[in-house]
Amino acid sequence: MADPSSPRPSSMARRVMSPCIGICMIDPKGSGLCLGCKRTVAEIGRWQTLDDPARQAVIDQLPGRKF
C-alpha cells in the first residue's frame, strides 16, 4: 500500500479536471475571459503545469467572474 503522505507520481492523473466546455473564444468585449470556461488566456495556457491545489484555486474563482 502506498504511503498517502508521499508525493504523487508524475504519471498519475490529476483529480481536478479542466473546466473547458468546448466553447473556446475570448470575450470580444474585453474582459479577457473565455466565453466557455471563464478562465484567462494565461490560466488556460498554464493549466497542464498546475498541480491540483492551484487548479482548484482557479476553479473556485470562476463563479464570481463576469464578462
N, CA, C and O atoms as a CHARMM CRD file, in Angstrom:
* protein
*
  268
    1    1 MET  N      0.84700  -1.18700   0.00000 PROA 1      0.00000
    2    1 MET  CA     0.00000   0.00000   0.00000 PROA 1      0.00000
    3    1 MET  C      0.88900   1.24600   0.00000 PROA 1      0.00000
    4    1 MET  O      1.88000   1.32200   0.72700 PROA 1      0.00000
    5    2 ALA  N      0.51400   2.20800  -0.82500 PROA 2      0.00000
    6    2 ALA  CA     1.31500   3.42900  -0.95100 PROA 2      0.00000
    7    2 ALA  C      1.12200   4.33200   0.25800 PROA 2      0.00000
    8    2 ALA  O      0.04600   4.38300   0.85400 PROA 2      0.00000
    9    3 ASP  N      2.16800   5.02800   0.59700 PROA 3      0.00000
   10    3 ASP  CA     2.12500   5.98500   1.69900 PROA 3      0.00000
   11    3 ASP  C      1.35900   7.21900   1.22800 PROA 3      0.00000
   12    3 ASP  O      1.79900   7.88000   0.28700 PROA 3      0.00000
   13    4 PRO  N      0.20800   7.55800   1.86100 PROA 4      0.00000
   14    4 PRO  CA    -0.58900   8.70500   1.39400 PROA 4      0.00000
   15    4 PRO  C      0.11200  10.04200   1.54300 PROA 4      0.00000
   16    4 PRO  O     -0.30100  11.01800   0.91800 PROA 4      0.00000
   17    5 SER  N      1.15800  10.11600   2.35000 PROA 5      0.00000
   18    5 SER  CA     1.86700  11.38200   2.50700 PROA 5      0.00000
   19    5 SER  C      2.96900  11.57700   1.47400 PROA 5      0.00000
   20    5 SER  O      3.53400  12.66400   1.36200 PROA 5      0.00000
   21    6 SER  N      3.27400  10.52300   0.72000 PROA 6      0.00000
   22    6 SER  CA     4.32900  10.64700  -0.29100 PROA 6      0.00000
   23    6 SER  C      3.77900  11.35100  -1.52900 PROA 6      0.00000
   24    6 SER  O      2.58600  11.26400  -1.81900 PROA 6      0.00000
   25    7 PRO  N      4.65400  12.05000  -2.25800 PROA 7      0.00000
   26    7 PRO  CA     4.20100  12.76800  -3.45400 PROA 7      0.00000
   27    7 PRO  C      3.63200  11.80500  -4.49200 PROA 7      0.00000
   28    7 PRO  O      4.06700  10.66000  -4.61100 PROA 7      0.00000
   29    8 ARG  N      2.66300  12.29500  -5.22700 PROA 8      0.00000
   30    8 ARG  CA     2.03400  11.50200  -6.27800 PROA 8      0.00000
   31    8 ARG  C      3.00600  11.37400  -7.44600 PROA 8      0.00000
   32    8 ARG  O      3.64600  12.35700  -7.82000 PROA 8      0.00000
   33    9 PRO  N      3.12900  10.17800  -8.03000 PROA 9      0.00000
   34    9 PRO  CA     3.99200  10.04300  -9.20900 PROA 9      0.00000
   35    9 PRO  C      3.50600  10.95700 -10.32900 PROA 9      0.00000
   36    9 PRO  O      2.30200  11.16400 -10.48300 PROA 9      0.00000
   37   10 SER  N      4.42900  11.50000 -11.10300 PROA 10     0.00000
   38   10 SER  CA     4.07100  12.45000 -12.15800 PROA 10     0.00000
   39   10 SER  C      3.18700  11.82100 -13.22900 PROA 10     0.00000
   40   10 SER  O      2.48500  12.53500 -13.94500 PROA 10     0.00000
   41   11 SER  N      3.21100  10.49700 -13.35000 PROA 11     0.00000
   42   11 SER  CA     2.40600   9.84000 -14.36600 PROA 11     0.00000
   43   11 SER  C      0.95600   9.63300 -13.92000 PROA 11     0.00000
   44   11 SER  O      0.11300   9.24100 -14.72700 PROA 11     0.00000
   45   12 MET  N      0.66100   9.89300 -12.65000 PROA 12     0.00000
   46   12 MET  CA    -0.68400   9.69300 -12.13600 PROA 12     0.00000
   47   12 MET  C     -1.59300  10.84200 -12.57900 PROA 12     0.00000
   48   12 MET  O     -1.17700  12.00100 -12.59000 PROA 12     0.00000
   49   13 ALA  N     -2.82400  10.51700 -12.94000 PROA 13     0.00000
   50   13 ALA  CA    -3.76200  11.52700 -13.41400 PROA 13     0.00000
   51   13 ALA  C     -4.11200  12.52300 -12.31400 PROA 13     0.00000
   52   13 ALA  O     -4.15300  12.18200 -11.13200 PROA 13     0.00000
   53   14 ARG  N     -4.35500  13.73100 -12.72100 PROA 14     0.00000
   54   14 ARG  CA    -4.77900  14.76700 -11.77800 PROA 14     0.00000
   55   14 ARG  C     -6.26500  14.60200 -11.49800 PROA 14     0.00000
   56   14 ARG  O     -7.01400  14.10800 -12.34100 PROA 14     0.00000
   57   15 ARG  N     -6.68200  15.01300 -10.32300 PROA 15     0.00000
   58   15 ARG  CA    -8.08400  14.89000  -9.93800 PROA 15     0.00000
   59   15 ARG  C     -8.91200  16.10200 -10.34900 PROA 15     0.00000
   60   15 ARG  O    -10.10200  15.96400 -10.63200 PROA 15     0.00000
   61   16 VAL  N     -8.30700  17.28100 -10.38600 PROA 16     0.00000
   62   16 VAL  CA    -9.03900  18.49600 -10.74700 PROA 16     0.00000
   63   16 VAL  C     -8.94700  18.66200 -12.25600 PROA 16     0.00000
   64   16 VAL  O     -7.88900  18.97300 -12.80300 PROA 16     0.00000
   65   17 MET  N    -10.07500  18.44800 -12.91100 PROA 17     0.00000
   66   17 MET  CA   -10.10700  18.47600 -14.36800 PROA 17     0.00000
   67   17 MET  C    -10.37100  19.88700 -14.88800 PROA 17     0.00000
   68   17 MET  O    -10.84600  20.75800 -14.15900 PROA 17     0.00000
   69   18 SER  N    -10.05600  20.08700 -16.14500 PROA 18     0.00000
   70   18 SER  CA   -10.26900  21.37300 -16.80300 PROA 18     0.00000
   71   18 SER  C    -11.75800  21.71500 -16.84400 PROA 18     0.00000
   72   18 SER  O    -12.59300  20.83600 -17.05700 PROA 18     0.00000
   73   19 PRO  N    -12.08900  22.98600 -16.64200 PROA 19     0.00000
   74   19 PRO  CA   -13.48500  23.40600 -16.74700 PROA 19     0.00000
   75   19 PRO  C    -13.91800  23.67400 -18.18800 PROA 19     0.00000
   76   19 PRO  O    -15.03300  24.13900 -18.42500 PROA 19     0.00000
   77   20 CYS  N    -13.04900  23.38400 -19.14300 PROA 20     0.00000
   78   20 CYS  CA   -13.34600  23.64200 -20.55400 PROA 20     0.00000
   79   20 CYS  C    -14.62400  22.91400 -20.97500 PROA 20     0.00000
   80   20 CYS  O    -14.80900  21.73400 -20.67800 PROA 20     0.00000
   81   21 ILE  N    -15.51000  23.64900 -21.67900 PROA 21     0.00000
   82   21 ILE  CA   -16.74000  23.04100 -22.19000 PROA 21     0.00000
   83   21 ILE  C    -16.78100  23.09500 -23.71800 PROA 21     0.00000
   84   21 ILE  O    -17.82700  22.87400 -24.32800 PROA 21     0.00000
   85   22 GLY  N    -15.63700  23.38800 -24.32300 PROA 22     0.00000
   86   22 GLY  CA   -15.53300  23.36400 -25.77300 PROA 22     0.00000
   87   22 GLY  C    -16.02300  24.62300 -26.48200 PROA 22     0.00000
   88   22 GLY  O    -16.11700  24.64100 -27.70900 PROA 22     0.00000
   89   23 ILE  N    -16.33200  25.66600 -25.73300 PROA 23     0.00000
   90   23 ILE  CA   -16.69100  26.95700 -26.32700 PROA 23     0.00000
   91   23 ILE  C    -15.48600  27.85600 -26.09500 PROA 23     0.00000
   92   23 ILE  O    -15.45900  28.65100 -25.15500 PROA 23     0.00000
   93   24 CYS  N    -14.50600  27.72100 -26.95200 PROA 24     0.00000
   94   24 CYS  CA   -13.20400  28.35200 -26.73500 PROA 24     0.00000
   95   24 CYS  C    -13.09800  29.65200 -27.52900 PROA 24     0.00000
   96   24 CYS  O    -12.67600  29.66700 -28.68600 PROA 24     0.00000
   97   25 MET  N    -13.49500  30.74300 -26.86900 PROA 25     0.00000
   98   25 MET  CA   -13.44900  32.05800 -27.50600 PROA 25     0.00000
   99   25 MET  C    -13.29000  33.10500 -26.42000 PROA 25     0.00000
  100   25 MET  O    -14.03700  33.12500 -25.44200 PROA 25     0.00000
  101   26 ILE  N    -12.31700  33.96400 -26.60200 PROA 26     0.00000
  102   26 ILE  CA   -12.09000  35.03000 -25.63100 PROA 26     0.00000
  103   26 ILE  C    -13.13200  36.12200 -25.84400 PROA 26     0.00000
  104   26 ILE  O    -13.40900  36.51400 -26.97800 PROA 26     0.00000
  105   27 ASP  N    -13.69400  36.60100 -24.76900 PROA 27     0.00000
  106   27 ASP  CA   -14.74500  37.61500 -24.78300 PROA 27     0.00000
  107   27 ASP  C    -14.33700  38.80100 -25.66000 PROA 27     0.00000
  108   27 ASP  O    -13.34800  39.47200 -25.36600 PROA 27     0.00000
  109   28 PRO  N    -15.08700  39.06600 -26.73200 PROA 28     0.00000
  110   28 PRO  CA   -14.73000  40.18500 -27.61300 PROA 28     0.00000
  111   28 PRO  C    -14.96900  41.55900 -26.97500 PROA 28     0.00000
  112   28 PRO  O    -14.49600  42.56400 -27.50500 PROA 28     0.00000
  113   29 LYS  N    -15.68800  41.62400 -25.85800 PROA 29     0.00000
  114   29 LYS  CA   -15.94700  42.90600 -25.19200 PROA 29     0.00000
  115   29 LYS  C    -14.80100  43.33300 -24.30000 PROA 29     0.00000
  116   29 LYS  O    -14.83000  44.42800 -23.73800 PROA 29     0.00000
  117   30 GLY  N    -13.78200  42.48100 -24.15900 PROA 30     0.00000
  118   30 GLY  CA   -12.57900  42.90200 -23.46700 PROA 30     0.00000
  119   30 GLY  C    -12.37400  42.43100 -22.04700 PROA 30     0.00000
  120   30 GLY  O    -11.46400  42.92300 -21.37900 PROA 30     0.00000
  121   31 SER  N    -13.17100  41.50400 -21.55000 PROA 31     0.00000
  122   31 SER  CA   -12.95300  41.02900 -20.18100 PROA 31     0.00000
  123   31 SER  C    -11.69600  40.17700 -20.07100 PROA 31     0.00000
  124   31 SER  O    -11.13000  40.02800 -18.98800 PROA 31     0.00000
  125   32 GLY  N    -11.25900  39.61200 -21.21200 PROA 32     0.00000
  126   32 GLY  CA   -10.09000  38.73700 -21.20500 PROA 32     0.00000
  127   32 GLY  C    -10.40000  37.31700 -20.77600 PROA 32     0.00000
  128   32 GLY  O     -9.48900  36.51300 -20.58200 PROA 32     0.00000
  129   33 LEU  N    -11.68700  37.00000 -20.62500 PROA 33     0.00000
  130   33 LEU  CA   -12.09200  35.66800 -20.18300 PROA 33     0.00000
  131   33 LEU  C    -12.63100  34.83700 -21.34400 PROA 33     0.00000
  132   33 LEU  O    -13.21500  35.36700 -22.28900 PROA 33     0.00000
  133   34 CYS  N    -12.42700  33.54000 -21.25500 PROA 34     0.00000
  134   34 CYS  CA   -13.00300  32.62200 -22.23400 PROA 34     0.00000
  135   34 CYS  C    -14.50900  32.58400 -22.02500 PROA 34     0.00000
  136   34 CYS  O    -14.97900  32.48500 -20.89200 PROA 34     0.00000
  137   35 LEU  N    -15.26500  32.66400 -23.10900 PROA 35     0.00000
  138   35 LEU  CA   -16.71900  32.63500 -23.00600 PROA 35     0.00000
  139   35 LEU  C    -17.24100  31.29600 -22.51700 PROA 35     0.00000
  140   35 LEU  O    -18.35000  31.22600 -21.98600 PROA 35     0.00000
  141   36 GLY  N    -16.47100  30.23800 -22.68400 PROA 36     0.00000
  142   36 GLY  CA   -16.91100  28.91800 -22.24500 PROA 36     0.00000
  143   36 GLY  C    -16.60700  28.61800 -20.79700 PROA 36     0.00000
  144   36 GLY  O    -17.49700  28.22400 -20.04400 PROA 36     0.00000
  145   37 CYS  N    -15.36200  28.79900 -20.39400 PROA 37     0.00000
  146   37 CYS  CA   -14.94700  28.36000 -19.04900 PROA 37     0.00000
  147   37 CYS  C    -14.62500  29.50200 -18.08400 PROA 37     0.00000
  148   37 CYS  O    -14.43000  29.25900 -16.89300 PROA 37     0.00000
  149   38 LYS  N    -14.56800  30.72600 -18.57000 PROA 38     0.00000
  150   38 LYS  CA   -14.26600  31.92500 -17.78400 PROA 38     0.00000
  151   38 LYS  C    -12.82800  31.99300 -17.27500 PROA 38     0.00000
  152   38 LYS  O    -12.53100  32.77900 -16.37500 PROA 38     0.00000
  153   39 ARG  N    -11.93100  31.18000 -17.83900 PROA 39     0.00000
  154   39 ARG  CA   -10.52000  31.30200 -17.48000 PROA 39     0.00000
  155   39 ARG  C     -9.86900  32.34600 -18.37300 PROA 39     0.00000
  156   39 ARG  O    -10.35000  32.63700 -19.46800 PROA 39     0.00000
  157   40 THR  N     -8.76500  32.90500 -17.88400 PROA 40     0.00000
  158   40 THR  CA    -7.97500  33.82800 -18.69900 PROA 40     0.00000
  159   40 THR  C     -7.10000  33.02400 -19.65500 PROA 40     0.00000
  160   40 THR  O     -6.92500  31.81700 -19.48600 PROA 40     0.00000
  161   41 VAL  N     -6.55700  33.70000 -20.65200 PROA 41     0.00000
  162   41 VAL  CA    -5.64400  33.02900 -21.58300 PROA 41     0.00000
  163   41 VAL  C     -4.44900  32.46300 -20.81900 PROA 41     0.00000
  164   41 VAL  O     -4.00200  31.35200 -21.10600 PROA 41     0.00000
  165   42 ALA  N     -3.93100  33.21000 -19.85800 PROA 42     0.00000
  166   42 ALA  CA    -2.78400  32.74100 -19.06900 PROA 42     0.00000
  167   42 ALA  C     -3.14100  31.47900 -18.27800 PROA 42     0.00000
  168   42 ALA  O     -2.34700  30.54000 -18.21900 PROA 42     0.00000
  169   43 GLU  N     -4.32800  31.45400 -17.67400 PROA 43     0.00000
  170   43 GLU  CA    -4.73800  30.26800 -16.91200 PROA 43     0.00000
  171   43 GLU  C     -4.90100  29.05800 -17.81500 PROA 43     0.00000
  172   43 GLU  O     -4.50600  27.95000 -17.45400 PROA 43     0.00000
  173   44 ILE  N     -5.48300  29.27000 -18.98800 PROA 44     0.00000
  174   44 ILE  CA    -5.64800  28.18100 -19.94600 PROA 44     0.00000
  175   44 ILE  C     -4.28000  27.66500 -20.37600 PROA 44     0.00000
  176   44 ILE  O     -4.06300  26.45500 -20.44700 PROA 44     0.00000
  177   45 GLY  N     -3.36400  28.57700 -20.66100 PROA 45     0.00000
  178   45 GLY  CA    -2.03500  28.20400 -21.14400 PROA 45     0.00000
  179   45 GLY  C     -1.20900  27.42100 -20.14300 PROA 45     0.00000
  180   45 GLY  O     -0.44100  26.54000 -20.52900 PROA 45     0.00000
  181   46 ARG  N     -1.35500  27.72600 -18.86800 PROA 46     0.00000
  182   46 ARG  CA    -0.53300  27.03400 -17.87700 PROA 46     0.00000
  183   46 ARG  C     -1.26200  25.88600 -17.17000 PROA 46     0.00000
  184   46 ARG  O     -0.69400  25.25900 -16.27600 PROA 46     0.00000
  185   47 TRP  N     -2.50500  25.60500 -17.55500 PROA 47     0.00000
  186   47 TRP  CA    -3.32300  24.59800 -16.88100 PROA 47     0.00000
  187   47 TRP  C     -2.60700  23.25300 -16.74400 PROA 47     0.00000
  188   47 TRP  O     -2.66200  22.63300 -15.68100 PROA 47     0.00000
  189   48 GLN  N     -1.94900  22.80200 -17.78700 PROA 48     0.00000
  190   48 GLN  CA    -1.28000  21.49800 -17.75900 PROA 48     0.00000
  191   48 GLN  C     -0.14600  21.43200 -16.75000 PROA 48     0.00000
  192   48 GLN  O      0.20700  20.34400 -16.29600 PROA 48     0.00000
  193   49 THR  N      0.42200  22.55200 -16.39500 PROA 49     0.00000
  194   49 THR  CA     1.55000  22.55700 -15.45900 PROA 49     0.00000
  195   49 THR  C      1.13100  22.77800 -14.00700 PROA 49     0.00000
  196   49 THR  O      1.94200  22.61900 -13.09500 PROA 49     0.00000
  197   50 LEU  N     -0.13300  23.14400 -13.79000 PROA 50     0.00000
  198   50 LEU  CA    -0.60800  23.41300 -12.43300 PROA 50     0.00000
  199   50 LEU  C     -0.84800  22.12200 -11.66400 PROA 50     0.00000
  200   50 LEU  O     -1.28500  21.12400 -12.23700 PROA 50     0.00000
  201   51 ASP  N     -0.56100  22.14300 -10.36400 PROA 51     0.00000
  202   51 ASP  CA    -0.90100  20.99500  -9.53000 PROA 51     0.00000
  203   51 ASP  C     -2.37100  21.13700  -9.10300 PROA 51     0.00000
  204   51 ASP  O     -2.99700  22.16700  -9.35100 PROA 51     0.00000
  205   52 ASP  N     -2.91000  20.10100  -8.46400 PROA 52     0.00000
  206   52 ASP  CA    -4.32500  20.11300  -8.10000 PROA 52     0.00000
  207   52 ASP  C     -4.73000  21.29800  -7.22100 PROA 52     0.00000
  208   52 ASP  O     -5.76700  21.90200  -7.49300 PROA 52     0.00000
  209   53 PRO  N     -3.97400  21.66300  -6.18700 PROA 53     0.00000
  210   53 PRO  CA    -4.39200  22.82400  -5.39200 PROA 53     0.00000
  211   53 PRO  C     -4.46200  24.12100  -6.20800 PROA 53     0.00000
  212   53 PRO  O     -5.36200  24.93500  -6.00000 PROA 53     0.00000
  213   54 ALA  N     -3.52800  24.31100  -7.12200 PROA 54     0.00000
  214   54 ALA  CA    -3.54800  25.51300  -7.96300 PROA 54     0.00000
  215   54 ALA  C     -4.73100  25.47200  -8.93000 PROA 54     0.00000
  216   54 ALA  O     -5.38100  26.49000  -9.16500 PROA 54     0.00000
  217   55 ARG  N     -5.00700  24.29200  -9.49000 PROA 55     0.00000
  218   55 ARG  CA    -6.16700  24.15500 -10.37400 PROA 55     0.00000
  219   55 ARG  C     -7.45800  24.45200  -9.61100 PROA 55     0.00000
  220   55 ARG  O     -8.34000  25.15000 -10.11000 PROA 55     0.00000
  221   56 GLN  N     -7.55300  23.91700  -8.40700 PROA 56     0.00000
  222   56 GLN  CA    -8.75600  24.12800  -7.60800 PROA 56     0.00000
  223   56 GLN  C     -8.93600  25.60000  -7.26400 PROA 56     0.00000
  224   56 GLN  O    -10.06200  26.09500  -7.20800 PROA 56     0.00000
  225   57 ALA  N     -7.83400  26.29800  -7.03300 PROA 57     0.00000
  226   57 ALA  CA    -7.90300  27.73000  -6.73900 PROA 57     0.00000
  227   57 ALA  C     -8.51100  28.49400  -7.92300 PROA 57     0.00000
  228   57 ALA  O     -9.30300  29.41400  -7.72400 PROA 57     0.00000
  229   58 VAL  N     -8.14500  28.11800  -9.14100 PROA 58     0.00000
  230   58 VAL  CA    -8.72100  28.74400 -10.33500 PROA 58     0.00000
  231   58 VAL  C    -10.20500  28.39900 -10.41800 PROA 58     0.00000
  232   58 VAL  O    -11.03600  29.28500 -10.62000 PROA 58     0.00000
  233   59 ILE  N    -10.54100  27.12800 -10.26400 PROA 59     0.00000
  234   59 ILE  CA   -11.93500  26.67700 -10.33400 PROA 59     0.00000
  235   59 ILE  C    -12.79600  27.45000  -9.33400 PROA 59     0.00000
  236   59 ILE  O    -13.91300  27.85500  -9.65500 PROA 59     0.00000
  237   60 ASP  N    -12.27600  27.65200  -8.12800 PROA 60     0.00000
  238   60 ASP  CA   -13.02900  28.34200  -7.08000 PROA 60     0.00000
  239   60 ASP  C    -13.34700  29.79600  -7.42600 PROA 60     0.00000
  240   60 ASP  O    -14.33000  30.34900  -6.93300 PROA 60     0.00000
  241   61 GLN  N    -12.52300  30.41600  -8.27000 PROA 61     0.00000
  242   61 GLN  CA   -12.73000  31.81700  -8.66200 PROA 61     0.00000
  243   61 GLN  C    -13.74100  31.98000  -9.79300 PROA 61     0.00000
  244   61 GLN  O    -14.30700  33.06100  -9.95200 PROA 61     0.00000
  245   62 LEU  N    -13.97900  30.94200 -10.57400 PROA 62     0.00000
  246   62 LEU  CA   -14.77500  31.06400 -11.78800 PROA 62     0.00000
  247   62 LEU  C    -16.21000  31.55000 -11.57400 PROA 62     0.00000
  248   62 LEU  O    -16.67500  32.38300 -12.35200 PROA 62     0.00000
  249   63 PRO  N    -16.93500  31.07200 -10.55700 PROA 63     0.00000
  250   63 PRO  CA   -18.33600  31.51500 -10.42900 PROA 63     0.00000
  251   63 PRO  C    -18.50000  33.03000 -10.23800 PROA 63     0.00000
  252   63 PRO  O    -19.53000  33.58300 -10.62400 PROA 63     0.00000
  253   64 GLY  N    -17.52800  33.69400  -9.66500 PROA 64     0.00000
  254   64 GLY  CA   -17.62100  35.13100  -9.43600 PROA 64     0.00000
  255   64 GLY  C    -17.18700  35.99000 -10.61000 PROA 64     0.00000
  256   64 GLY  O    -17.31900  37.21300 -10.56300 PROA 64     0.00000
  257   65 ARG  N    -16.68000  35.37900 -11.64800 PROA 65     0.00000
  258   65 ARG  CA   -16.18500  36.14500 -12.80500 PROA 65     0.00000
  259   65 ARG  C    -17.32100  36.54500 -13.72100 PROA 65     0.00000
  260   65 ARG  O    -18.23400  35.76300 -13.98700 PROA 65     0.00000
  261   66 LYS  N    -17.25200  37.77600 -14.19900 PROA 66     0.00000
  262   66 LYS  CA   -18.31000  38.30000 -15.08600 PROA 66     0.00000
  263   66 LYS  C    -17.68700  38.86400 -16.35700 PROA 66     0.00000
  264   66 LYS  O    -16.55600  39.34900 -16.35300 PROA 66     0.00000
  265   67 PHE  N    -18.43900  38.79200 -17.42800 PROA 67     0.00000
  266   67 PHE  CA   -17.98900  39.30900 -18.72200 PROA 67     0.00000
  267   67 PHE  C    -18.27000  40.78400 -18.82300 PROA 67     0.00000
  268   67 PHE  O    -17.96200  41.40300 -19.84100 PROA 67     0.00000
